[in-house]
Amino acid sequence: MGAPIDVWAAGNAYEPYIGRWSRIVAREFVGWLDAAPGSRWFDVGCGTGALTETVLGATAPAHVSSIDGSAAYVDFARRSISDGRATFAVADARRLPAPSASVDVVVSGLVLNFVPQPEIAVAEMARVVRRGGSVAVYVWDYAGEMQLIRRFWDSAIELDTGATALDEGRRFPICNPRALEDLFRAAGLGSIESRAIDVRTRFRDFDDYWTPFLGGQGPAPAYAMSLGEGERTRLREQIRARLPVADDGSIELIARAWAVRGVRTSAGDSYVP
């Protein structure tokens, strides 16, 4: 099996898969930051706009600049969010289109692990935030309690050892507090804190859990859709047998994200190419 190819192109497919849960995490994450009204924000890797929309609704910002590497996601977010305080652009997280020390808060949700050389992305976040401003990110706990994805890969690997190399829990070693804090420290940020954010993911029934994996958005759905029909059916039934199903057919799991925040304490640029 070749190198993983992560597909991020269809906002309508992403929303029922991860977007609906990301929005819940985003609310707690933004509340944790407790930013002052009138702040200038930068959302790195805005995807379909879940975090940007939360910032707009919860913090009374002066402006939110949002970028993503996927033109399709930027188009989806731009169509979905009409608030004039937000602007969207296609850009690389490793080269942010903003002057140094130009914003008050830089955030990134569920993106950093997908960025090649994440240390450069964090250094860029530190560069564009003003002295005394905050940088904060969150990522899923793929190796642990991001249960809707963890249950998928545990079953996939039991049926196909080749799936091991695609498992996000193994692919993304930065998705834990110590690794995230180390990235922030290397970027020259101070007052670093991390925490877990747990949300309950309740599915009406098994179809509500399984159908989003057929949308092809992200590593697990891409793997599911790479299988032949028979293999995909075996995987579906393996997962079904291992999920906790209530008497009414609903399924309740936990989605844990790890969040970290830090403060820019120096006046000079932090970016190291």
N, C-alpha and C positions, 0 to 999 in steps of 0.2 A: 504494500500500500504506500502511495507517495506522500509527499508533505501535505499537511492539512491546508485546505483552501476554504477560508471562512467567507460565506456569502452574506452580504448585508446590502440588499437592494430593494426590498419591498416593505414599506412601512406597514401596509395593511396585514402582512403576514407576521411581522415582528410584534405588533401590539398584543394579539391574544397569546403569544408565546411568552414574552418577557415584559413587554411594555406595561401591561396591567399591574404587574407586581413591582416593577421599577417605580411606578408613580407613587405607590405606598411608601417605599423606602425613601424616595426623594423628599416626601413631606417631613419625615422624621429627621433626615439628614440636614435639610435646610433649617429646620427649627433648632437643631444642635448648634449650627453656626452662629445664630443670633446676630446677624449682620444689621447694621444701622439702616434705617430708611434713607432713601436717596443715594445708596451706594451704586457704584458702577461695577457690574459683574461681567465675567467672561466664562462661558460654558464651553469646555473643550471636549469635542466628541458628542455633540448634542443629540445625535440619532434622530428619533422621531419627535423630539422636543419635550419629553417628560420632565426633565430637570428644569429646563428653561421656563416651561409653563408654571412649574411650582414656584420658582423664584419670583415670577411676575405676580402670582396670586398671593404670595405669603409675605413678601418683604418690602413692597413699595419701592422698587429700585428706580434709579434714574435711567438706567439703560442696561440691557443685557446683550452682549456680543456673543453670538453662538456660531461655532464652526463644526464641521464634520468632514471626514474624508470621502463620504459617499454622497454623490450629487443627488441620488434618488431620495436619500433620507433628508437632505437639506430641503429638497423640493416639498417633501411630505410635511416637514415641520413648518415651512413657510406658508403652506396652504392651510395648515391646522391652526396656526397662531397668528392672529391679525393685529395683536397689540403693537402699536407703533414704537414702544420702548424697546422692542427686540429686533435685531438684525441678524441675518443668517448668511453664511458664506461657506464655500467649499475650500478647505485648507488642511494642511498637514499639522498634526499635533506637535510635531518636532520643529516647526517653524511657524510660530503664531503670527498672524498679521496684525500686530499691535505694537505700539512703541513701548519701551521700557518704562516701568513704574506708572502705567497709565490707567490701571483699574484698582478697585478696592478689594475685590474678592474674585478668585479664580476657582472654578469647580469643574469636576469631571466625574461622570457617573457611568460605571460599567464599561469603561473604555481602555484604561491604562494597560491592562494585560494584553490587549490586541495590538498595541503600538510597538513596532520594532524599536529597540533601544529606548525603553520607557524612562531611563535616567535622563535622556535628552528632553523628553516631553515634560518631565517634572522641573528640570532646569529652566525650560521655557516658561512654564507657569510661574516660577519664582521670578523670572526676569520681568514679566509684564505687570506684576502686582506691585503696588507702591510699598514703601517702607511702612511697616506696621499693619499692612494688609494681610489677608488670609488666603492660603491655598488649601483646598480640601478635595479629596477624591473618595469614591467608594467602588468596591468590586465585589462580585459574588464569592462566597466561600465554597468554591467548586469542589475542594477536596473533602469538605465536611458537611455543613448543614444547609447548603443550597440543594434541598432534598429533591425537588422535582427534576433537576438535572442529574444529581448523584444517583437516583434510582434508575434513571435511563442508562447511564454508563455502566453501573454495576451489572445490570442484566446483559447489556451489549457485550461486555468483556467475557462474561461466562459463556456466551454463544460463539464469540469470535475474538480470539486473542489479538488479532490484528487491530481491533478497535482500541487497544490500550494506548497506542501512540496518539490517538485523537482525543482521548479523555481530557477535558479541560482541567481536571484536578491534577493531572500530571504535567500537562503542557504549560500551566501558568503558575510557577512557583512563587511569583510575587504576591499572590492572593492570600496573604496572611499578614497579621499586624507587624511582625518583626521586619519582614521584607519591605513593607510599605514605609515604615518609619525610617529604615535605612536609606531608602530613596530620597525621602524628604531631607534627611540629615545631610546627605551628599550634595543636595542642591543648596545648602546653606540656610535652610529654614530652621527656625527655633520654636520653642514652646510647643513641641510636637505631642499630640495626643491621638490615641486610636480607640475604637470601640466597635462592638458588634451591633448591628441593627437587624433584628429578627421580625419578620412579618409572617402572618399565617396565610397560606395559599389554599383556599378552599375551592375545590372543583365540584361542579354539580354532579358529575358522574365520570366514568372512565373516558368517554368520548371527549368531554371537556378538557381532560388532561392530555389525551393522546393526539387529538386532531391538530393542535398547533405544531407538533413535530413533523407534520406533513407539509409545512409551509416552506421548508428549505432554508430558513433564515438562522444562521449561526451554526456552530460545529455539530451539535447533536441532531438537529433537523436535517442538516446536509448529509450526515452519515445515514440517517434513516432513509432518506430518499435515494441514496446511492445503492441501497440493497434491492435485490430482486423481490418480487411480490411475496414469494414463499418465505424468504429470509425475514422480510419485514413483518410478516404475520407471526412468525415464531418469536420475534423480538417483542411484538405487541403483547402476545399472550404471556410471555415470560414476565414482563413488567406488570401486567394486569394481576397475575397471581401473587405478586409481592407487595402490592400497594394496600394500605389500610383502608378498607371500604366500610363505611358506616351502614347501618340498617336501611337508611334512605337512599343508599347508593352513592352518597357524596364521599369525597376523598379530601382529607385535610393534611397538609404537609407544612413544613417550615421553609422559608427562604431567608437565609442569613447573608447579609452583606458585611464586609469589613470596611470601616471608614477611618480615615486619618486626616488630621488637619495640622497645619503649621503656620507660622507667622514669619514674614520677611523682616529680618532684623537689620540687614545691611542696606546701605544707600546705593551701592554700585550694582552693575549688571551681574546676574548669576549664570548667564548662559555660557556653556562651554561646548563648542561644536565638536 
